[in-house]
Amino acid sequence: MMREQDNIRLTRTGSGTPAGEWMRRYWQPVALAEELDGERPLVTPRVLGQDLVLFRDEEGHLGLVDRGCPHRGADLALARLEDGGLRCVFHGWLFAAGGRCLEMPAEPEGSLFPSKVRLGSYPVQERNGIVWGYLGPGEPPAFPALDCFAAPEAYTFAWKGHLDCNWLQALEVGIDPAHASYLHRFFVDEDPEESYGKQFRAASQGTELPMTKILREYPRPRIDVQRTDYGMRLTALRRLDGPGLDGSHTHVRVTHQVFPHAFHIPMSADMAITQWHVPIDDTSCYWYAVFTSLTGEVDQAEMRRQRVAAVTLPDYRPVFHRGNNYGYDPREQRDLTYTGLGTDINVHDQWAVEGQGAIQDRTREHLGSSDRGITTYRKLLAEAIGTVERGETPRFVTADEEEAAAFRGPVALDGVGPSEDWEAHWDKVTTERRSASPWAGVPQAAR
């Protein structure tokens, strides 16, 4: 169990809070790039409790600024994109993408007042379908060369979804290898040939066994957790020793937690998902995901087609939610899925984390050995918050571009291989596969 004061310390992320100050040392996803594709390229994200305006000016430059005009606090959500910047419709004050005041129409000609006023602004850049902002002090850190950032854009696809709960419980479902055998259990195995873009549907690497069958029949994995420079590595081992099997082969699933609030998991033999859990405020968050292929260009249109029907735009809120019982169907629960919540695993996860309450009360939980990924991350999180409080640099933050470029991978894995010397076997397989990739090369050992 966790003390109430510790739960507050780890979950609240507003300005001035311990976790909020820690999170502000990292780049944060603030919007999908596609949200700026419309007739008026301006959106109003709320991130870490801060109300912001993200826009693209007439020259194509991105701006990320505070939502309140510094004149008299008018809402810049309805500002005009004109004359090289963002113009408040209350008194016509004009601001550049970087926050500099360009014009105050009602002030005397030649007034120096515009040079003394700035709109709060933040570093911003676009990476493979996601717009990122830095809300912290000083210069922003360098981007690590993770696959999702290093890959050519054609090899990636970005998406997001809204959750009505605190960011930490949203992240913790992704670093819990045991839950998939129940929450994502399917009673019918689909044709792996129809699995493109769908997690847990493909056959595991090195076998014809569908992942759904492995999860269903081997619900008791042995879980190993190791701390790393970027967070932690989780390995779930399921020894295949059922009827007709001699235990000589083991299913291995390697996933990662990447600081500050991402997990990195395999989707198929060729594709991985990196997913961040970004607080809107303390009781809601967005997950942002980049799907990255090692072997070929991603069918972005098909990936989007599969997902857009499950959300309402422009806010990316799920069609299934607490108000309609997440689409629960008792007949489906009997015959098709363990939960009766359809085949979209995002809905399964959404139900699980939103059902814990807006902010999970961790003083009432009882964690077991299968939860060691969660307990390890909470320790890392508490340590990182303390690091920032001492004025030091937290884990996986560097201003050195060369050092950031050395962070490659990490390598996610889902496959069946020999039980003996399984680590050496999969190190060899993953190195060979990445060496054959048209863009990835061989990464540093992500161990």
Secondary structure per residue as TSV (DSSP state, phi and psi in degrees):
chain	resnum	aa	ss	phi	psi
A	1	M	-	360.0	157.3
A	2	M	-	-114.6	144.3
A	3	R	-	-70.8	147.0
A	4	E	H	-58.2	-42.2
A	5	Q	H	-65.1	-31.2
A	6	D	H	-72.3	-38.3
A	7	N	H	-62.0	-41.1
A	8	I	H	-63.7	-43.9
A	9	R	H	-61.8	-36.8
A	10	L	H	-85.3	-21.5
A	11	T	H	-104.7	-27.4
A	12	R	-	-84.3	133.5
A	13	T	-	-130.4	14.6
A	14	G	S	-66.4	168.0
A	15	S	T	-56.9	131.4
A	16	G	T	89.6	-10.8
A	17	T	S	-81.5	153.5
A	18	P	H	-56.1	-48.9
A	19	A	H	-69.9	-33.8
A	20	G	H	-65.1	-40.7
A	21	E	H	-67.6	-35.7
A	22	W	H	-64.5	-48.5
A	23	M	H	-60.8	-31.8
A	24	R	T	-72.5	-0.6
A	25	R	T	-86.3	-1.9
A	26	Y	S	-120.0	156.4
A	27	W	E	-64.9	140.5
A	28	Q	E	-122.3	135.9
A	29	P	E	-63.1	133.0
A	30	V	E	-118.6	-20.1
A	31	A	E	-170.0	158.4
A	32	L	E	-77.6	144.6
A	33	A	G	-59.6	-32.5
A	34	E	G	-64.9	-20.1
A	35	E	G	-68.2	-15.8
A	36	L	G	-101.5	13.1
A	37	D	-	-85.3	-9.2
A	38	G	S	-78.5	-171.0
A	39	E	S	-62.0	-32.6
A	40	R	S	-122.6	100.3
A	41	P	-	-77.6	73.5
A	42	L	E	-148.7	130.8
A	43	V	E	-134.6	164.5
A	44	T	-	-124.2	75.3
A	45	P	-	-71.2	151.0
A	46	R	E	-115.4	120.4
A	47	V	E	-133.9	127.3
A	48	L	T	54.0	35.6
A	49	G	T	79.6	2.7
A	50	Q	E	-100.8	133.7
A	51	D	E	-90.5	122.7
A	52	L	E	-127.8	164.9
A	53	V	E	-124.3	125.3
A	54	L	E	-111.3	129.0
A	55	F	E	-147.4	163.7
A	56	R	E	-118.6	122.9
A	57	D	-	-79.5	-176.5
A	58	E	T	-65.3	-21.3
A	59	E	T	-92.3	0.6
A	60	G	S	89.2	4.0
A	61	H	-	-79.4	140.5
A	62	L	E	-83.8	143.5
A	63	G	E	-131.2	138.2
A	64	L	E	-128.2	112.4
A	65	V	E	-135.5	166.3
A	66	D	E	-65.6	150.3
A	67	R	S	-80.1	-23.1
A	68	G	B	-91.8	127.1
A	69	C	-	-63.2	135.0
A	70	P	T	-72.1	-5.4
A	71	H	T	-72.2	-70.7
A	72	R	T	-136.6	24.5
A	73	G	-	80.6	15.4
A	74	A	-	-62.1	151.7
A	75	D	B	-77.5	118.3
A	76	L	G	-83.4	6.2
A	77	A	G	-61.0	-27.6
A	78	L	G	-105.2	16.1
A	79	A	-	-62.3	154.8
A	80	R	E	-89.9	138.1
A	81	L	E	-92.1	99.7
A	82	E	E	-160.0	160.7
A	83	D	T	52.8	38.2
A	84	G	T	80.7	15.0
A	85	G	E	-170.6	-153.6
A	86	L	E	-114.9	118.0
A	87	R	E	-109.9	123.4
A	88	C	-	-67.4	134.2
A	89	V	T	-85.1	-0.7
A	90	F	T	-78.0	-54.5
A	91	H	T	-129.9	5.7
A	92	G	-	83.4	9.8
A	93	W	-	-62.8	136.3
A	94	L	E	-115.0	132.1
A	95	F	E	-125.1	138.4
A	96	A	-	-75.3	167.7
A	97	A	T	-58.9	-30.0
A	98	G	T	-86.6	4.4
A	99	G	S	98.3	-8.2
A	100	R	B	-69.9	138.3
A	101	C	E	-80.6	119.7
A	102	L	E	-93.3	-26.6
A	103	E	E	-160.9	140.0
A	104	M	-	-128.9	90.1
A	105	P	T	-55.9	-32.4
A	106	A	T	-85.3	-7.5
A	107	E	S	-83.6	157.2
A	108	P	-	-58.7	146.6
A	109	E	T	-55.7	131.4
A	110	G	T	82.9	4.3
A	111	S	-	-61.8	142.8
A	112	L	S	-89.0	0.0
A	113	F	G	-57.5	-42.2
A	114	P	G	-57.3	-32.1
A	115	S	G	-73.3	-12.2
A	116	K	G	-100.0	-2.4
A	117	V	-	-119.6	133.5
A	118	R	B	-130.3	145.0
A	119	L	-	-86.7	130.4
A	120	G	-	-53.4	126.1
A	121	S	B	-135.7	161.3
A	122	Y	-	-139.5	144.9
A	123	P	-	-55.7	142.0
A	124	V	E	-148.3	142.5
A	125	Q	E	-156.1	160.8
A	126	E	E	-108.8	133.1
A	127	R	E	-136.9	112.8
A	128	N	T	45.7	55.0
A	129	G	T	90.2	-3.3
A	130	I	E	-123.7	136.5
A	131	V	E	-94.6	129.1
A	132	W	E	-113.9	142.0
A	133	G	E	-127.4	151.1
A	134	Y	E	-113.6	116.7
A	135	L	-	-104.7	8.8
A	136	G	S	-97.2	-173.9
A	137	P	S	-80.7	156.0
A	138	G	S	67.3	-161.6
A	139	E	S	-76.9	144.4
A	140	P	-	-70.2	155.6
A	141	P	-	-72.6	165.4
A	142	A	-	-74.6	149.1
A	143	F	-	-76.1	130.7
A	144	P	-	-70.3	154.7
A	145	A	-	-87.0	47.1
A	146	L	-	-60.4	156.1
A	147	D	H	-53.7	-40.3
A	148	C	H	-66.0	-21.6
A	149	F	H	-96.3	-33.6
A	150	A	H	-80.0	-25.5
A	151	A	S	-67.1	146.5
A	152	P	-	-58.6	147.4
A	153	E	G	-57.3	-33.3
A	154	A	G	-65.1	-18.0
A	155	Y	G	-94.5	11.0
A	156	T	E	-133.6	162.5
A	157	F	E	-145.6	133.1
A	158	A	E	-113.6	143.5
A	159	W	E	-152.1	170.7
A	160	K	E	-152.4	167.8
A	161	G	E	-154.8	152.7
A	162	H	E	-96.1	142.0
A	163	L	E	-132.1	135.6
A	164	D	S	-90.8	66.6
A	165	C	S	-166.8	170.0
A	166	N	-	-66.4	148.9
A	167	W	H	-59.4	-35.5
A	168	L	H	-68.4	-42.8
A	169	Q	H	-69.7	-27.6
A	170	A	H	-66.0	-41.3
A	171	L	H	-68.5	-39.9
A	172	E	H	-65.1	-23.9
A	173	V	G	-67.1	-28.5
A	174	G	G	-81.2	-13.6
A	175	I	G	-111.1	28.5
A	176	D	-	-120.3	88.8
A	177	P	T	-66.1	-19.6
A	178	A	T	-77.7	-28.3
A	179	H	T	-67.6	-24.7
A	180	A	H	-62.8	-27.3
A	181	S	H	-70.3	-16.6
A	182	Y	H	-116.2	-59.1
A	183	L	H	-59.9	-35.8
A	184	H	T	-109.5	31.8
A	185	R	-	-81.7	130.7
A	186	F	B	-113.7	135.9
A	187	F	S	-85.4	-15.5
A	188	V	S	-123.0	130.8
A	189	D	-	-92.8	122.2
A	190	E	-	-76.2	163.5
A	191	D	-	-66.6	120.5
A	192	P	G	-56.9	-23.7
A	193	E	G	-65.7	-19.2
A	194	E	G	-99.9	18.1
A	195	S	-	-93.4	-1.1
A	196	Y	T	-55.0	127.7
A	197	G	T	80.3	4.4
A	198	K	-	-120.8	120.2
A	199	Q	T	-72.0	145.0
A	200	F	T	70.1	9.8
A	201	R	-	-99.5	-27.0
A	202	A	S	-75.1	162.3
A	203	A	B	-70.8	144.6
A	204	S	-	-68.2	146.4
A	205	Q	B	-58.0	134.7
A	206	G	T	87.2	8.3
A	207	T	S	-157.8	166.0
A	208	E	S	-95.2	1.6
A	209	L	-	-71.0	124.1
A	210	P	B	-65.1	143.8
A	211	M	H	-58.7	-36.2
A	212	T	H	-60.2	-37.6
A	213	K	H	-68.4	-41.6
A	214	I	H	-63.6	-46.0
A	215	L	H	-62.5	-39.2
A	216	R	H	-69.8	-40.5
A	217	E	H	-93.6	-11.7
A	218	Y	-	-131.2	76.0
A	219	P	-	-86.1	6.7
A	220	R	-	-123.5	73.1
A	221	P	-	-74.0	153.7
A	222	R	E	-91.1	123.3
A	223	I	E	-110.7	128.2
A	224	D	E	-118.1	138.1
A	225	V	E	-127.1	130.8
A	226	Q	E	-128.3	134.6
A	227	R	E	-70.9	146.1
A	228	T	-	-135.7	174.7
A	229	D	S	-62.4	-33.2
A	230	Y	S	-94.2	-10.2
A	231	G	E	156.1	-99.6
A	232	M	E	-159.6	156.2
A	233	R	E	-111.7	133.9
A	234	L	E	-117.1	132.7
A	235	T	E	-123.1	124.3
A	236	A	E	-111.3	121.4
A	237	L	E	-111.5	125.6
A	238	R	E	-121.4	103.6
A	239	R	E	-73.4	124.7
A	240	L	-	-86.2	92.9
A	241	D	-	-130.0	29.7
A	242	G	S	-80.0	-166.5
A	243	P	T	-54.6	128.6
A	244	G	T	80.3	1.7
A	245	L	-	-118.8	147.6
A	246	D	-	-108.6	6.6
A	247	G	S	81.2	3.9
A	248	S	-	-75.1	-11.8
A	249	H	E	-123.3	147.8
A	250	T	E	-132.7	136.2
A	251	H	E	-81.2	128.5
A	252	V	E	-119.4	125.4
A	253	R	E	-125.7	115.6
A	254	V	E	-109.2	122.6
A	255	T	E	-128.2	172.6
A	256	H	E	-142.4	148.4
A	257	Q	E	-104.3	127.8
A	258	V	E	-116.9	122.9
A	259	F	T	-64.3	144.5
A	260	P	T	-86.3	-40.0
A	261	H	T	-142.0	39.6
A	262	A	E	-113.1	156.3
A	263	F	E	-126.0	155.0
A	264	H	E	-127.5	119.7
A	265	I	E	-136.3	154.6
A	266	P	E	-77.4	141.7
A	267	M	S	-103.5	-37.0
A	268	S	S	-157.1	-172.7
A	269	A	S	-64.7	-24.0
A	270	D	S	-112.4	-9.3
A	271	M	E	-135.9	144.0
A	272	A	E	-127.9	161.1
A	273	I	E	-120.5	129.6
A	274	T	E	-111.5	123.0
A	275	Q	E	-132.0	125.6
A	276	W	E	-103.7	154.6
A	277	H	E	-125.2	95.7
A	278	V	E	-100.7	119.6
A	279	P	E	-63.4	129.1
A	280	I	E	-77.2	-49.1
A	281	D	E	-153.7	-162.1
A	282	D	T	-75.1	-17.2
A	283	T	T	-118.5	12.0
A	284	S	E	-155.7	158.6
A	285	C	E	-157.1	164.4
A	286	Y	E	-112.2	140.0
A	287	W	E	-96.4	135.6
A	288	Y	E	-115.9	135.7
A	289	A	E	-132.1	141.3
A	290	V	E	-117.3	120.6
A	291	F	E	-91.4	125.2
A	292	T	E	-124.8	127.6
A	293	S	E	-102.1	138.0
A	294	L	S	-88.2	-22.6
A	295	T	S	-109.1	-26.0
A	296	G	S	-162.4	169.2
A	297	E	-	-64.9	144.8
A	298	V	-	-82.1	138.1
A	299	D	-	-77.6	83.9
A	300	Q	H	-63.6	-36.0
A	301	A	H	-64.3	-41.5
A	302	E	H	-69.3	-41.2
A	303	M	H	-60.7	-42.2
A	304	R	H	-68.9	-39.7
A	305	R	H	-59.1	-40.6
A	306	Q	H	-64.6	-30.0
A	307	R	H	-101.5	-28.8
A	308	V	H	-67.0	-28.9
A	309	A	T	-70.3	-15.3
A	310	A	T	-92.7	-0.5
A	311	V	E	-132.2	164.0
A	312	T	E	-105.3	133.7
A	313	L	T	-100.8	149.7
A	314	P	T	-94.4	6.0
A	315	D	T	-96.5	-4.1
A	316	Y	T	60.4	32.5
A	317	R	E	-81.4	142.3
A	318	P	E	-65.8	143.2
A	319	V	S	-64.9	-38.5
A	320	F	S	-95.9	133.5
A	321	H	-	-157.9	-175.9
A	322	R	G	-58.0	-35.9
A	323	G	G	-65.4	-27.2
A	324	N	G	-116.9	25.9
A	325	N	G	57.3	31.8
A	326	Y	G	58.5	23.2
A	327	G	G	74.7	21.9
A	328	Y	-	-59.0	135.1
A	329	D	-	-132.5	113.3
A	330	P	H	-64.6	-31.9
A	331	R	H	-68.3	-39.9
A	332	E	H	-64.1	-38.7
A	333	Q	H	-63.1	-30.0
A	334	R	H	-76.7	-37.0
A	335	D	H	-115.0	-23.5
A	336	L	T	-121.4	-52.5
A	337	T	B	-127.6	154.4
A	338	Y	S	-66.6	-31.6
A	339	T	S	-94.7	-25.1
A	340	G	S	75.0	20.7
A	341	L	S	-110.8	27.2
A	342	G	-	84.1	-175.0
A	343	T	S	-103.1	0.5
A	344	D	-	-85.5	111.0
A	345	I	H	-68.0	-19.3
A	346	N	H	-62.9	-35.3
A	347	V	H	-67.5	-39.8
A	348	H	H	-58.2	-50.2
A	349	D	H	-63.7	-40.1
A	350	Q	H	-59.4	-47.8
A	351	W	H	-58.5	-44.1
A	352	A	H	-63.4	-45.1
A	353	V	H	-83.2	-34.5
A	354	E	H	-71.4	-29.7
A	355	G	T	-68.2	-14.6
A	356	Q	T	-79.7	-4.4
A	357	G	T	103.4	167.0
A	358	A	T	-58.1	-42.7
A	359	I	T	-132.0	114.2
A	360	Q	T	-56.4	135.3
A	361	D	-	-86.0	94.1
A	362	R	G	-77.6	-4.3
A	363	T	G	-72.4	-11.6
A	364	R	G	-108.8	-2.0
A	365	E	-	-87.3	162.4
A	366	H	-	-133.7	103.3
A	367	L	-	-89.8	143.4
A	368	G	-	-113.3	-170.4
A	369	S	G	-65.7	-28.3
A	370	S	G	-72.5	-9.4
A	371	D	G	-97.4	16.9
A	372	R	H	-64.8	-26.1
A	373	G	H	-63.8	-41.1
A	374	I	H	-68.2	-45.0
A	375	T	H	-65.9	-37.0
A	376	T	H	-66.2	-43.2
A	377	Y	H	-63.2	-40.7
A	378	R	H	-62.2	-36.9
A	379	K	H	-66.0	-43.9
A	380	L	H	-61.8	-41.1
A	381	L	H	-62.8	-47.1
A	382	A	H	-62.0	-40.4
A	383	E	H	-64.0	-41.6
A	384	A	H	-65.6	-41.6
A	385	I	H	-60.8	-43.0
A	386	G	H	-63.3	-36.3
A	387	T	H	-59.6	-46.2
A	388	V	H	-66.3	-39.1
A	389	E	H	-61.8	-29.2
A	390	R	T	-84.6	0.8
A	391	G	T	81.7	18.6
A	392	E	-	-104.1	171.0
A	393	T	-	-88.3	126.4
A	394	P	-	-78.2	170.7
A	395	R	T	-53.4	136.9
A	396	F	T	65.8	31.5
A	397	V	-	-124.2	126.4
A	398	T	-	-150.4	145.5
A	399	A	S	-92.1	-8.4
A	400	D	-	-83.1	116.1
A	401	E	H	-63.0	-38.7
A	402	E	H	-67.2	-41.1
A	403	E	H	-63.9	-41.9
A	404	A	H	-64.1	-36.0
A	405	A	H	-67.9	-19.3
A	406	A	T	-78.6	-14.7
A	407	F	-	-80.8	100.3
A	408	R	-	-114.8	161.0
A	409	G	-	80.6	-130.1
A	410	P	-	-71.9	163.0
A	411	V	-	-89.3	117.6
A	412	A	-	-93.2	152.1
A	413	L	E	-147.0	139.4
A	414	D	E	-143.8	104.2
A	415	G	E	-163.0	170.3
A	416	V	E	-116.8	129.2
A	417	G	E	-149.8	-170.3
A	418	P	E	-64.8	142.8
A	419	S	S	-70.2	-35.4
A	420	E	T	-80.0	136.3
A	421	D	T	52.4	40.0
A	422	W	H	-63.3	-32.6
A	423	E	H	-64.2	-46.4
A	424	A	H	-63.5	-40.0
A	425	H	H	-59.5	-48.7
A	426	W	H	-77.5	-27.6
A	427	D	H	-60.1	-43.4
A	428	K	H	-66.6	-45.4
A	429	V	H	-62.6	-47.4
A	430	T	H	-67.7	-36.9
A	431	T	H	-62.6	-43.8
A	432	E	H	-63.8	-42.4
A	433	R	H	-66.0	-41.7
A	434	R	H	-71.7	-32.8
A	435	S	H	-63.6	-31.4
A	436	A	H	-84.2	-8.8
A	437	S	S	-66.3	141.5
A	438	P	S	-68.9	-10.0
A	439	W	S	-136.4	-23.9
A	440	A	-	-80.9	-37.4
A	441	G	-	66.9	-162.2
A	442	V	-	-102.0	124.2
A	443	P	-	-82.1	173.1
A	444	Q	-	-65.2	159.3
A	445	A	-	-64.4	118.1
A	446	A	-	-93.1	62.4
A	447	R	-	-126.0	360.0
